[in-house]
Amino acid sequence: MRTVKLSIIFLLGISFLLLNGCGAGLQDLRIQNNTQRERIAELESELGTGILQLDQLKRKLAAAYGSSSVEIQTLQQEIAALEEDIAKKKGLIASMQERLLLGGGSLPVELSTLLEDFASKHDIVTYDSSRGMIKFKSDLTFEKGSDKVQSSAIQAIKLLCGILSSEEAKDFDAIIAGHTDDMRIGQAATRAKHPTNWHLSAHRAIAVLNVMTGSKIDPKRLSIRGFGEYRPFAANLPGKKGNPQNRRVEIYIVAKGV
């Protein structure tokens, strides 16, 4: 009897440590992301200053023609160095923003298992456990050139919402990211609603969000992104003929408040 009691106490202790560890991990993730947001804001401020400086240098260079070649060469070197620094900052900002979008990466085993099981039962869905990301294939999720969610996809999204409403997912939010390929929107009626692929990708993300809020997911837990054709999953065909693999909606499961 004493052995049984000790075993129960031991298991309860392990559970307590695991729960506390998970909570600490989420808190660490929030701190890391807040720090990253602050750094992005600093870089964006530096980038703005650099762009202003570049404009001033280019004006000086335009006014310097006819002056000594040494002065012109110096200005050209300063402009080249500043342009290189601006390009590096833009790349760093984009990289840091991408890491923020991807959230905390892999999810707790219990939640990841639920998502894997969900994806295995739906042809329109794949699950990337390393990124905590559910991907819906747009060709099977939406009507062609439209942000109207098809009935089969609505049912799948509602089942996903059931998982997000579970105890395993209570400490997580969702970022909904829409993507298109590079095919241009042809029909005038479609362009009136979605002027560009950027619009279409954002509108599709919003349509998924609307299904999720209609399934009792707290709007505070949701946000959307629209990337248009600019983050392809695979190469598009030459001549802007697109690629079905790039037409997709990705849902990233991230720590609450990230």
C-alpha positions in Angstrom: 0.0 0.0 0.0 2.8 2.3 0.9 4.5 1.6 -2.4 1.3 2.5 -4.3 1.0 5.8 -2.4 4.7 6.6 -3.1 4.1 5.9 -6.8 1.1 8.2 -6.9 3.0 11.0 -5.2 5.9 10.5 -7.6 3.6 10.6 -10.7 1.9 13.7 -9.4 5.3 15.4 -8.8 6.4 14.6 -12.4 3.1 16.0 -13.7 3.5 19.2 -11.7 7.1 19.6 -13.1 6.0 19.0 -16.6 3.2 21.5 -16.4 5.4 24.1 -14.8 8.0 23.4 -17.4 5.5 23.9 -20.2 4.3 27.2 -18.7 7.9 28.4 -18.2 8.6 27.5 -21.8 5.7 29.6 -23.0 6.7 32.5 -20.8 10.3 32.3 -22.2 8.9 32.3 -25.7 6.8 35.4 -25.0 9.9 37.2 -23.6 12.0 36.2 -26.6 9.3 37.4 -29.1 8.9 40.7 -27.2 12.6 41.2 -27.4 12.6 40.4 -31.1 9.7 42.8 -31.7 11.7 45.6 -29.9 14.8 44.8 -32.0 12.7 44.9 -35.2 11.4 48.3 -34.2 14.9 49.5 -33.7 16.1 48.2 -37.0 13.1 49.8 -38.8 14.0 53.1 -37.2 17.6 52.7 -38.3 16.4 51.8 -41.7 14.2 54.9 -42.0 17.2 57.0 -41.0 19.4 55.3 -43.5 17.0 55.8 -46.3 16.9 59.6 -45.5 20.7 59.7 -45.5 20.8 57.9 -48.8 18.5 60.4 -50.4 20.6 63.3 -49.1 23.8 61.7 -50.4 22.2 61.2 -53.8 21.2 64.8 -53.9 24.8 65.9 -53.0 26.1 63.6 -55.8 23.8 65.1 -58.3 24.9 68.6 -57.3 28.6 67.5 -57.3 28.9 66.7 -61.0 31.3 69.2 -62.4 33.2 69.3 -59.2 36.4 67.3 -58.5 36.5 63.6 -59.3 37.7 62.9 -55.8 34.6 64.4 -54.2 32.3 62.5 -56.7 34.1 59.2 -56.0 33.9 59.7 -52.2 30.1 60.3 -52.5 29.7 57.2 -54.7 31.5 55.1 -52.2 29.4 56.4 -49.3 26.2 55.7 -51.3 27.3 52.2 -52.2 28.1 51.4 -48.5 24.8 52.9 -47.3 22.8 50.9 -49.9 24.5 47.7 -48.8 23.7 48.5 -45.1 20.1 49.2 -46.0 19.8 45.9 -48.0 21.2 44.0 -45.0 18.8 45.6 -42.6 15.8 44.9 -44.8 16.9 41.2 -45.0 17.4 41.0 -41.3 14.0 42.6 -40.6 12.3 40.1 -43.0 14.1 37.2 -41.4 13.1 38.2 -37.9 9.5 38.8 -38.9 9.4 35.3 -40.4 10.7 33.8 -37.2 7.9 35.7 -35.3 5.3 34.3 -37.7 6.5 30.7 -37.2 6.1 31.1 -33.5 7.6 28.5 -31.1 8.1 25.7 -33.6 7.2 22.2 -32.3 4.2 21.9 -30.1 3.5 19.8 -27.0 3.2 16.1 -27.8 -0.5 15.9 -26.8 -1.5 18.8 -29.1 0.8 17.7 -31.9 -0.7 14.2 -31.8 -4.2 15.7 -32.1 -3.2 17.8 -35.1 -1.4 14.8 -36.8 -4.5 12.7 -36.4 -6.7 15.5 -37.8 -4.4 16.0 -40.9 -4.3 12.2 -41.6 -8.1 12.2 -42.0 -8.4 15.1 -44.5 -7.0 15.1 -48.1 -7.0 18.9 -48.2 -4.7 19.2 -45.1 -1.1 18.5 -44.2 0.6 19.1 -40.9 4.2 20.2 -40.3 5.0 19.2 -36.7 8.4 20.9 -36.7 6.7 24.3 -37.4 3.4 23.7 -35.6 1.7 24.5 -39.0 -1.5 23.2 -40.6 -1.7 23.7 -44.4 -4.9 23.8 -46.4 -4.6 23.4 -50.2 -6.5 26.4 -51.6 -7.7 24.6 -54.8 -9.7 22.2 -52.5 -10.5 24.8 -49.9 -11.9 27.7 -52.1 -13.9 28.0 -55.3 -11.6 29.1 -58.2 -10.6 32.8 -57.9 -12.8 33.2 -54.9 -12.6 33.6 -51.1 -15.7 31.5 -50.6 -14.8 28.5 -48.5 -16.1 25.2 -49.8 -18.4 23.1 -47.6 -16.0 20.2 -47.3 -13.3 22.7 -46.1 -15.7 24.3 -43.6 -16.2 21.0 -42.0 -12.5 20.4 -41.7 -11.9 23.9 -40.3 -14.6 23.3 -37.7 -12.9 20.1 -36.6 -9.7 22.0 -36.3 -11.5 24.5 -34.1 -12.6 21.6 -31.9 -8.9 20.9 -31.3 -8.1 24.5 -30.6 -10.9 24.6 -28.1 -9.5 21.6 -26.2 -7.6 21.7 -23.0 -4.4 20.8 -24.9 -4.6 24.0 -27.0 -5.8 26.5 -24.4 -2.5 28.2 -24.2 -2.1 28.7 -27.9 -3.3 31.1 -30.6 -3.5 30.8 -34.4 -2.0 32.9 -37.2 -3.8 32.4 -40.5 -1.6 33.1 -43.6 -3.0 33.2 -47.1 -0.8 32.5 -50.2 -1.4 32.4 -54.0 0.7 31.5 -57.0 1.8 34.1 -59.6 -1.1 33.7 -62.0 -2.8 37.0 -62.6 -6.5 37.4 -61.8 -8.2 37.4 -65.2 -11.9 38.0 -64.9 -13.1 41.5 -64.3 -15.7 40.5 -61.8 -13.0 38.7 -59.7 -10.6 41.7 -59.9 -13.4 43.9 -58.6 -13.5 41.9 -55.4 -9.8 40.9 -55.3 -7.7 43.5 -57.3 -4.4 41.6 -56.8 -3.1 38.3 -55.6 -2.2 40.0 -52.4 -5.9 41.0 -51.8 -7.0 37.4 -52.6 -4.6 35.9 -50.2 -5.6 38.2 -47.4 -9.3 37.8 -48.2 -9.0 34.0 -48.1 -7.2 34.2 -44.7 -10.1 36.4 -43.4 -12.6 33.9 -44.8 -11.0 31.1 -42.8 -10.9 33.4 -39.7 -14.6 34.0 -40.1 -15.3 30.2 -40.1 -13.2 29.9 -37.0 -14.9 32.7 -35.1 -18.2 31.2 -36.1 -17.0 28.0 -34.5 -16.6 29.8 -31.1 -12.9 30.5 -31.3 -12.2 33.7 -29.4 -11.2 36.4 -32.0 -8.4 37.5 -29.6 -6.7 34.2 -30.4 -6.6 34.8 -34.1 -4.8 37.0 -36.6 -4.3 37.0 -40.4 -1.5 37.5 -42.9 -1.7 37.8 -46.7 1.5 37.1 -48.7 0.1 37.0 -52.2 2.5 35.3 -54.6 5.6 36.4 -52.7 6.3 33.4 -50.5 6.1 30.4 -52.9 6.3 26.9 -51.6 7.6 25.7 -55.0 8.7 27.2 -58.2 6.0 28.7 -60.4 5.8 27.8 -64.1 7.5 30.2 -66.5 5.4 33.1 -67.9 3.4 33.5 -64.7 1.5 30.2 -65.2 1.5 29.4 -61.5 1.7 26.3 -59.4 -1.1 24.7 -57.4 1.3 24.0 -54.5 1.6 27.7 -53.9 -2.1 28.3 -53.6 -2.6 27.5 -49.9 -3.7 28.7 -46.5 -1.3 28.0 -43.6 -2.4 28.1 -39.9 0.4 28.5 -37.4 -0.3 27.4 -33.9 1.7 29.7 -31.6 2.0 30.4 -27.9 -0.8 32.8 -26.6 0.2 36.4 -26.9 3.0 35.8 -29.4 
